[in-house]
Amino acid sequence: MWARRGIEETPVFTAIEQQDENVHFPLLHILRTQPGAVVRTTGITVSGFVGGYLIQAFTLADATSALDIPKSTLLWAITLAATLRSPRSRCGAWCPTRSVGAGRSQWG
């Protein structure tokens, strides 16, 4: 909710809201009306996670066997990278609104 305060509603949403055609169960509505989009979005999201975990697994296996780096060292490095990534991704959502301003884009 906090991120949406500075964003104007789209004309389509405003028109639907004025007609009082609000959907009571949006998830069921989207599953019924656009199942293909839901399947594609789910597939794209899952493929990103699978790809990332495969890269981590092969990096861990390759580094321990070919480079003789201890598994514990690599696991600590992966844990540290995941820990540092979390605040960075939060800042990635927060910082643009501070530098550009809510409701405005960098390019317009």
C-alpha positions as CSV (number, residue, x, y, z in Angstrom):
1,M,0.0,0.0,0.0
2,W,2.8,2.4,0.8
3,A,4.3,2.2,-2.7
4,R,0.9,2.9,-4.3
5,R,0.2,6.2,-2.6
6,G,2.1,8.3,-5.0
7,I,0.9,6.5,-8.2
8,E,-2.2,7.6,-10.0
9,E,-4.8,5.0,-11.0
10,T,-5.1,4.0,-14.7
11,P,-8.1,5.3,-16.6
12,V,-9.4,1.7,-17.0
13,F,-9.3,1.1,-13.3
14,T,-11.0,4.5,-12.6
15,A,-13.8,3.7,-15.1
16,I,-14.4,0.3,-13.6
17,E,-14.4,1.8,-10.1
18,Q,-17.0,4.4,-11.1
19,Q,-19.2,1.7,-12.7
20,D,-19.0,-0.3,-9.4
21,E,-17.9,-3.4,-11.2
22,N,-15.3,-4.4,-8.7
23,V,-14.4,-8.1,-8.7
24,H,-14.8,-9.7,-5.2
25,F,-12.3,-12.5,-5.8
26,P,-9.6,-11.2,-8.2
27,L,-7.5,-14.3,-8.1
28,L,-10.3,-16.5,-9.2
29,H,-11.3,-14.0,-11.8
30,I,-7.8,-13.9,-13.3
31,L,-7.6,-17.7,-13.3
32,R,-10.9,-17.9,-15.2
33,T,-10.3,-15.2,-17.7
34,Q,-6.6,-15.4,-18.4
35,P,-5.3,-18.9,-17.5
36,G,-2.6,-18.7,-20.2
37,A,-1.1,-15.6,-18.8
38,V,-1.0,-17.1,-15.3
39,V,0.7,-20.2,-16.6
40,R,3.3,-18.2,-18.6
41,T,4.0,-15.9,-15.7
42,T,4.4,-18.9,-13.3
43,G,6.7,-20.6,-15.8
44,I,8.9,-17.6,-16.3
45,T,9.2,-17.0,-12.5
46,V,10.0,-20.6,-11.8
47,S,12.5,-20.8,-14.6
48,G,14.4,-17.9,-13.1
49,F,14.6,-19.6,-9.7
50,V,15.6,-23.0,-11.3
51,G,18.3,-21.4,-13.3
52,G,19.8,-19.5,-10.4
53,Y,19.9,-22.7,-8.2
54,L,21.4,-24.7,-11.0
55,I,24.2,-22.2,-11.4
56,Q,24.8,-22.3,-7.6
57,A,24.9,-26.1,-7.5
58,F,27.2,-26.4,-10.5
59,T,29.5,-23.7,-9.2
60,L,29.7,-25.4,-5.8
61,A,30.4,-28.8,-7.4
62,D,32.9,-27.4,-9.9
63,A,34.8,-25.2,-7.4
64,T,35.1,-28.0,-4.8
65,S,36.4,-30.6,-7.3
66,A,38.4,-28.6,-9.8
67,L,39.7,-25.7,-7.6
68,D,40.0,-27.7,-4.4
69,I,38.1,-25.0,-2.4
70,P,36.5,-26.4,0.7
71,K,32.7,-26.8,0.6
72,S,32.3,-24.9,3.9
73,T,34.1,-21.9,2.4
74,L,31.8,-21.8,-0.7
75,L,28.7,-22.3,1.4
76,W,29.7,-19.4,3.6
77,A,30.3,-17.3,0.4
78,I,26.9,-18.2,-1.0
79,T,25.2,-17.4,2.3
80,L,27.0,-14.1,2.5
81,A,26.0,-13.2,-1.1
82,A,22.3,-14.1,-0.4
83,T,22.4,-12.0,2.8
84,L,23.9,-9.0,1.0
85,R,21.4,-9.4,-1.9
86,S,18.4,-8.9,0.3
87,P,19.0,-5.3,1.5
88,R,20.2,-4.4,-2.0
89,S,16.9,-5.6,-3.6
90,R,14.9,-3.6,-1.0
91,C,17.0,-0.5,-1.8
92,G,16.4,-1.1,-5.5
93,A,12.7,-0.6,-4.8
94,W,13.1,2.2,-2.4
95,C,15.9,4.4,-3.8
96,P,14.3,5.3,-7.2
97,T,11.3,6.8,-5.4
98,R,13.6,9.0,-3.3
99,S,15.9,10.2,-6.2
100,V,13.3,10.6,-8.9
101,G,10.1,11.1,-6.9
102,A,6.9,9.2,-6.6
103,G,4.8,9.2,-9.6
104,R,7.6,10.3,-12.0
105,S,9.9,8.2,-14.1
106,Q,13.6,8.8,-14.8
107,W,12.9,9.2,-18.5
108,G,9.9,11.4,-18.6
